[in-house]
Amino acid sequence: MGTEIERKYLVADEGWRALAEPGQRVKQGYLAGSERCSARVRMAGQHASLNFKGMTLAVTRREYEYQIPLTDAEEMLDHLCSGPLIEKVRYRVPYQDHVWEIDCFEGDNAGLVVAEIELGASDEHFAIPDWIGREVSDKARYYNVCLIEHPYCDWSDAERAGD
């Protein structure tokens, strides 16, 4: 069984940039969604994948990912995915015993910066860097699948403030 254990946070400041590895452009779209799962195609650099992820709003979710040819992913993104596509630059930031992934969104989601950390267990201890802000793991609007329907550019001031 595929399982993802991931926590999601807002980024408080730019302190992470000094520790970051070079960023990688990511383009992804959603092929289908249901109450139970989403189906996503993603291009990240010269790699492409199909991903199926449970729609539960929790730190632990079912996830399955399969590599596909880059040309197939390009065609799927162009012809089969709902718009707008998610475009972002992802930075990997090693910090103590973990690697944080910082997503700097572009396009309709420009201005949104989210940090994620994948864990081996839901109760695993990890150090939280000073540049990490409020946890949003339980806020659906921060999930990529939700940013398709309600992009950051359309958020109210209250949504941006976290209300």
C-alpha positions in Angstrom: 0.0 0.0 0.0 1.3 3.5 -0.9 1.1 6.0 2.0 2.2 9.6 2.2 2.8 11.2 5.6 3.2 14.9 4.9 2.8 18.1 6.9 2.3 21.4 5.2 3.2 24.9 6.5 3.3 28.5 5.3 6.7 30.0 5.0 7.4 32.9 7.4 10.4 34.5 5.7 13.2 34.0 3.1 15.7 32.4 5.5 15.3 29.1 3.8 16.9 30.4 0.5 20.4 30.3 1.9 20.1 26.6 2.5 18.1 25.6 -0.6 19.3 23.4 -3.4 18.7 24.7 -7.0 15.0 24.9 -7.7 13.2 22.7 -10.2 10.2 23.8 -12.3 7.1 21.8 -11.8 4.0 21.8 -14.0 1.0 19.7 -13.0 -2.6 19.2 -13.9 -5.5 17.1 -12.7 -7.1 14.5 -15.0 -9.9 13.6 -12.7 -11.1 13.9 -9.1 -13.7 12.3 -7.0 -14.7 12.4 -3.4 -12.1 9.6 -2.7 -9.1 10.5 -4.8 -7.4 12.8 -7.3 -5.5 11.8 -10.4 -2.6 14.1 -11.3 0.0 14.3 -14.1 3.3 16.1 -13.2 6.4 17.2 -15.1 9.4 18.0 -12.9 12.5 18.7 -14.9 13.0 15.8 -17.2 10.8 13.4 -15.2 7.1 12.8 -15.5 4.6 10.9 -13.4 1.0 9.9 -12.8 -0.1 10.2 -9.2 -3.2 9.1 -7.4 -3.8 10.5 -3.9 -6.6 10.0 -1.4 -8.8 13.1 -0.8 -8.8 12.8 3.0 -7.8 16.0 4.8 -5.1 14.5 7.0 -1.4 14.2 7.5 -1.5 10.6 6.4 -3.1 9.7 3.0 -2.9 7.0 0.5 -0.7 7.8 -2.5 0.5 5.9 -5.6 2.9 7.3 -8.1 4.1 5.9 -11.5 6.7 7.2 -13.9 5.5 7.9 -17.4 7.2 9.1 -20.6 7.7 12.9 -20.7 6.0 13.2 -24.1 2.9 11.5 -22.7 2.8 13.9 -19.7 3.1 16.9 -22.1 0.2 15.7 -24.2 -1.9 15.0 -21.1 -1.2 18.4 -19.7 -2.1 20.1 -23.0 -5.2 18.1 -23.9 -6.7 16.2 -20.9 -6.1 18.3 -17.7 -8.5 20.8 -16.3 -7.1 24.4 -16.2 -5.5 26.3 -14.9 -2.4 24.2 -14.5 -0.3 24.4 -11.3 3.0 25.9 -12.0 5.7 26.3 -9.4 9.4 26.1 -8.6 10.2 23.5 -6.0 13.3 23.9 -3.8 14.7 21.1 -1.6 16.0 22.4 1.7 18.0 20.0 3.9 17.5 20.9 7.6 18.8 18.7 10.4 17.6 15.1 9.7 14.9 16.0 7.1 14.5 17.6 3.7 11.8 20.3 3.4 10.3 21.1 0.0 9.4 24.7 -0.6 6.9 25.4 -3.4 6.9 28.9 -4.8 3.8 29.1 -6.9 3.5 31.0 -10.2 0.6 32.0 -12.5 -2.8 32.2 -10.8 -1.2 31.1 -7.6 1.8 33.6 -7.6 2.6 34.8 -4.1 1.8 31.6 -2.4 4.8 29.9 -0.8 4.2 26.6 1.0 6.7 24.2 2.8 6.1 20.5 3.1 7.9 17.8 5.0 7.5 14.1 4.4 7.7 11.9 7.4 8.1 8.2 8.1 5.4 8.2 10.8 2.6 10.6 11.7 4.1 11.0 15.2 7.7 11.4 14.0 9.6 14.2 15.7 11.3 16.8 13.5 12.9 20.2 14.0 11.0 23.2 12.7 13.2 25.9 11.3 12.8 29.6 12.2 11.5 30.3 8.6 8.5 28.0 9.0 5.2 29.6 9.8 1.8 28.3 10.6 0.8 24.7 9.9 -1.9 24.4 7.2 -2.0 20.6 6.8 -5.7 20.6 7.7 -6.7 23.5 5.4 -8.0 22.2 2.1 -7.4 25.5 0.2 -3.6 24.9 0.4 -3.8 21.6 -1.4 -2.8 21.7 -5.1 -6.0 20.0 -6.2 -8.0 22.8 -4.6 -5.8 25.6 -6.1 -7.1 24.6 -9.5 -10.7 25.4 -8.6 -9.9 28.4 -6.2 -6.5 29.8 -7.1 -4.6 32.1 -4.7 -5.3 35.2 -6.9 -9.0 34.8 -6.0 -8.6 34.4 -2.3 -10.1 37.0 0.0 -8.0 38.9 2.6 -9.5 36.6 5.3 -8.4 33.5 3.4 -4.9 34.8 2.9 -4.7 35.7 6.6 -5.7 32.1 7.5 -9.2 32.7 8.8 
